[in-house]
Amino acid sequence: MTQRIRGITDEEAVGPARDLFDASNKMLGRTANLMRILSHSPYVARWILPFIAAVRQPNAGAVSDVRLRNLAVLKTSTINDCHY
């Protein structure tokens, strides 16, 4: 399975998309692939970024064990036939 919606690159990110990339880098330490895809609708992405950070980042409020979070990410990737 290949990605259907191409993610926005760092060079293509302008305006609200650039702001989203900067926020993602600040909250997650990188621009996640999901943020690159959601940048096509930056106002939707702006809503979901704090949720993702709160679920995955301990310094943003995540209280689950890091191993459990990583297992959830791997299982979700496997279910969605993600190869990376």
C-alpha positions in Angstrom: 0.0 0.0 0.0 1.3 3.4 -0.8 0.6 6.8 0.7 -2.4 8.3 -1.2 -2.0 11.9 -0.1 1.5 13.2 -0.5 2.9 15.0 2.5 4.0 18.6 2.3 7.8 19.0 2.4 9.7 21.5 4.6 10.3 23.7 1.5 6.6 23.7 0.5 5.3 24.6 4.0 4.2 28.2 4.1 1.7 30.2 6.1 -0.4 28.0 8.4 1.4 24.9 7.3 4.7 26.4 8.3 3.3 27.3 11.7 2.0 23.7 12.1 5.5 22.3 11.3 7.1 24.6 13.8 4.5 23.6 16.5 5.1 19.9 15.6 8.8 20.3 16.0 8.3 22.0 19.3 5.9 19.5 20.7 7.1 16.3 19.2 10.8 17.1 18.4 10.2 16.5 14.7 7.6 17.0 11.9 5.6 13.8 12.0 4.4 12.3 8.7 0.8 12.7 9.9 1.4 16.4 10.2 2.9 16.6 6.7 -0.3 15.0 5.3 -2.7 17.0 7.5 -1.0 20.2 6.5 -3.2 20.1 3.4 -5.9 21.1 6.0 -3.9 23.0 8.6 -6.8 24.1 10.7 -7.8 20.4 11.3 -4.2 19.6 11.9 -3.9 22.4 14.4 -6.7 20.8 16.4 -5.2 17.3 16.4 -1.6 18.1 17.2 -2.1 18.9 20.9 -4.1 15.6 21.2 -1.3 13.6 19.7 1.3 15.3 21.9 -0.8 14.6 25.0 -1.2 11.0 24.2 2.4 10.3 23.1 4.7 12.8 24.9 5.3 12.5 28.6 6.1 16.2 29.0 2.7 17.0 27.4 0.7 14.9 29.8 1.0 11.3 28.6 0.7 8.9 31.6 0.8 5.5 29.9 4.0 3.5 29.8 6.3 4.3 26.9 6.5 0.6 25.9 2.7 0.4 25.7 2.6 3.6 23.6 5.3 2.2 21.2 3.4 -1.1 21.0 0.2 0.7 20.0 2.1 2.6 17.3 3.6 -0.6 15.9 0.3 -2.5 16.0 -1.5 0.4 14.3 1.2 0.5 11.6 0.9 -3.3 11.1 -2.9 -3.1 10.8 -2.6 -0.3 8.2 0.0 -2.3 6.3 2.7 0.4 6.9 6.1 -0.8 6.0 8.3 1.7 7.8 
